[in-house]
Structure formats: structure tokens, C-alpha cells
């Protein structure tokens, strides 16, 4: 018997987990920036409408 107890198909599972974690983090950051931008645009638009229609 060998000392390697990790099956060959699972040997690089950590690398896949890291890639998935990085992709999820990047997607979360992208969604967060989109939400921040939308909040700024809608907040600014509401301010302009309030100034116009007083």
C-alpha cells in the first residue's frame, strides 16, 4: 500500500475549489458595484426630480 490516501480524481480538488471561490468573489464584487451605481443614479435622479417639481 502507498502512503498517498487521496484518490487520483480528487487530487486537484483544492485547485477547483479555489477557482470557484475566486469566480464567486468576482461575481459578488461585480453585482455590488452594479447595485452601488444603480443606487447613486436613482438617488441622483430623485434629487433632480425633487428640485424640478419641488
PyMOL commands that place a pseudoatom at each C-alpha (Angstrom):
pseudoatom trace, name=CA, resn=UNK, resi=1, chain=A, elem=C, hetatm=0, pos=[0.000, 0.000, 0.000]
pseudoatom trace, name=CA, resn=UNK, resi=2, chain=A, elem=C, hetatm=0, pos=[1.138, 3.525, -0.696]
pseudoatom trace, name=CA, resn=UNK, resi=3, chain=A, elem=C, hetatm=0, pos=[1.137, 6.488, 1.653]
pseudoatom trace, name=CA, resn=UNK, resi=4, chain=A, elem=C, hetatm=0, pos=[-0.980, 8.514, -0.780]
pseudoatom trace, name=CA, resn=UNK, resi=5, chain=A, elem=C, hetatm=0, pos=[-4.547, 8.196, 0.539]
pseudoatom trace, name=CA, resn=UNK, resi=6, chain=A, elem=C, hetatm=0, pos=[-6.041, 10.783, -1.845]
pseudoatom trace, name=CA, resn=UNK, resi=7, chain=A, elem=C, hetatm=0, pos=[-7.702, 9.211, -4.883]
pseudoatom trace, name=CA, resn=UNK, resi=8, chain=A, elem=C, hetatm=0, pos=[-6.311, 10.499, -8.195]
pseudoatom trace, name=CA, resn=UNK, resi=9, chain=A, elem=C, hetatm=0, pos=[-9.636, 12.042, -9.263]
pseudoatom trace, name=CA, resn=UNK, resi=10, chain=A, elem=C, hetatm=0, pos=[-9.699, 14.176, -6.088]
pseudoatom trace, name=CA, resn=UNK, resi=11, chain=A, elem=C, hetatm=0, pos=[-6.031, 15.126, -6.101]
pseudoatom trace, name=CA, resn=UNK, resi=12, chain=A, elem=C, hetatm=0, pos=[-6.601, 18.597, -7.582]
pseudoatom trace, name=CA, resn=UNK, resi=13, chain=A, elem=C, hetatm=0, pos=[-9.960, 19.287, -5.932]
pseudoatom trace, name=CA, resn=UNK, resi=14, chain=A, elem=C, hetatm=0, pos=[-8.470, 22.166, -3.904]
pseudoatom trace, name=CA, resn=UNK, resi=15, chain=A, elem=C, hetatm=0, pos=[-7.464, 23.979, -7.096]
pseudoatom trace, name=CA, resn=UNK, resi=16, chain=A, elem=C, hetatm=0, pos=[-11.008, 23.723, -8.440]
pseudoatom trace, name=CA, resn=UNK, resi=17, chain=A, elem=C, hetatm=0, pos=[-12.403, 24.989, -5.132]
pseudoatom trace, name=CA, resn=UNK, resi=18, chain=A, elem=C, hetatm=0, pos=[-10.067, 27.984, -5.225]
pseudoatom trace, name=CA, resn=UNK, resi=19, chain=A, elem=C, hetatm=0, pos=[-11.113, 28.820, -8.809]
pseudoatom trace, name=CA, resn=UNK, resi=20, chain=A, elem=C, hetatm=0, pos=[-14.790, 28.565, -7.916]
pseudoatom trace, name=CA, resn=UNK, resi=21, chain=A, elem=C, hetatm=0, pos=[-14.251, 30.731, -4.836]
pseudoatom trace, name=CA, resn=UNK, resi=22, chain=A, elem=C, hetatm=0, pos=[-12.415, 33.351, -6.912]
pseudoatom trace, name=CA, resn=UNK, resi=23, chain=A, elem=C, hetatm=0, pos=[-15.160, 33.367, -9.559]
pseudoatom trace, name=CA, resn=UNK, resi=24, chain=A, elem=C, hetatm=0, pos=[-17.849, 33.721, -6.896]
pseudoatom trace, name=CA, resn=UNK, resi=25, chain=A, elem=C, hetatm=0, pos=[-15.935, 36.572, -5.241]
pseudoatom trace, name=CA, resn=UNK, resi=26, chain=A, elem=C, hetatm=0, pos=[-15.510, 38.382, -8.565]
pseudoatom trace, name=CA, resn=UNK, resi=27, chain=A, elem=C, hetatm=0, pos=[-19.204, 37.923, -9.379]
pseudoatom trace, name=CA, resn=UNK, resi=28, chain=A, elem=C, hetatm=0, pos=[-20.166, 39.235, -5.931]
pseudoatom trace, name=CA, resn=UNK, resi=29, chain=A, elem=C, hetatm=0, pos=[-17.955, 42.297, -6.394]
pseudoatom trace, name=CA, resn=UNK, resi=30, chain=A, elem=C, hetatm=0, pos=[-19.451, 42.965, -9.833]
pseudoatom trace, name=CA, resn=UNK, resi=31, chain=A, elem=C, hetatm=0, pos=[-23.004, 42.751, -8.509]
pseudoatom trace, name=CA, resn=UNK, resi=32, chain=A, elem=C, hetatm=0, pos=[-22.090, 45.005, -5.577]
pseudoatom trace, name=CA, resn=UNK, resi=33, chain=A, elem=C, hetatm=0, pos=[-20.662, 47.688, -7.901]
pseudoatom trace, name=CA, resn=UNK, resi=34, chain=A, elem=C, hetatm=0, pos=[-23.729, 47.492, -10.142]
pseudoatom trace, name=CA, resn=UNK, resi=35, chain=A, elem=C, hetatm=0, pos=[-26.016, 47.936, -7.127]
pseudoatom trace, name=CA, resn=UNK, resi=36, chain=A, elem=C, hetatm=0, pos=[-23.939, 50.868, -5.835]
pseudoatom trace, name=CA, resn=UNK, resi=37, chain=A, elem=C, hetatm=0, pos=[-24.073, 52.507, -9.258]
pseudoatom trace, name=CA, resn=UNK, resi=38, chain=A, elem=C, hetatm=0, pos=[-27.823, 51.995, -9.520]
pseudoatom trace, name=CA, resn=UNK, resi=39, chain=A, elem=C, hetatm=0, pos=[-28.371, 53.474, -6.067]
pseudoatom trace, name=CA, resn=UNK, resi=40, chain=A, elem=C, hetatm=0, pos=[-26.289, 56.529, -6.949]
pseudoatom trace, name=CA, resn=UNK, resi=41, chain=A, elem=C, hetatm=0, pos=[-28.110, 57.026, -10.263]
pseudoatom trace, name=CA, resn=UNK, resi=42, chain=A, elem=C, hetatm=0, pos=[-31.591, 56.612, -8.796]
pseudoatom trace, name=CA, resn=UNK, resi=43, chain=A, elem=C, hetatm=0, pos=[-30.744, 58.753, -5.776]
pseudoatom trace, name=CA, resn=UNK, resi=44, chain=A, elem=C, hetatm=0, pos=[-29.387, 61.481, -8.038]
pseudoatom trace, name=CA, resn=UNK, resi=45, chain=A, elem=C, hetatm=0, pos=[-32.422, 61.193, -10.297]
pseudoatom trace, name=CA, resn=UNK, resi=46, chain=A, elem=C, hetatm=0, pos=[-34.780, 61.508, -7.355]
pseudoatom trace, name=CA, resn=UNK, resi=47, chain=A, elem=C, hetatm=0, pos=[-32.916, 64.606, -6.179]
pseudoatom trace, name=CA, resn=UNK, resi=48, chain=A, elem=C, hetatm=0, pos=[-33.168, 66.229, -9.610]
pseudoatom trace, name=CA, resn=UNK, resi=49, chain=A, elem=C, hetatm=0, pos=[-36.899, 65.431, -9.846]
pseudoatom trace, name=CA, resn=UNK, resi=50, chain=A, elem=C, hetatm=0, pos=[-37.458, 66.834, -6.345]
pseudoatom trace, name=CA, resn=UNK, resi=51, chain=A, elem=C, hetatm=0, pos=[-35.678, 70.054, -7.337]
pseudoatom trace, name=CA, resn=UNK, resi=52, chain=A, elem=C, hetatm=0, pos=[-37.670, 70.378, -10.584]
pseudoatom trace, name=CA, resn=UNK, resi=53, chain=A, elem=C, hetatm=0, pos=[-41.101, 69.600, -9.161]
pseudoatom trace, name=CA, resn=UNK, resi=54, chain=A, elem=C, hetatm=0, pos=[-40.317, 70.977, -5.697]
for i in range(1, 54): cmd.bond("trace and resi %d" % i, "trace and resi %d" % (i + 1))
show_as sticks, trace
zoom trace
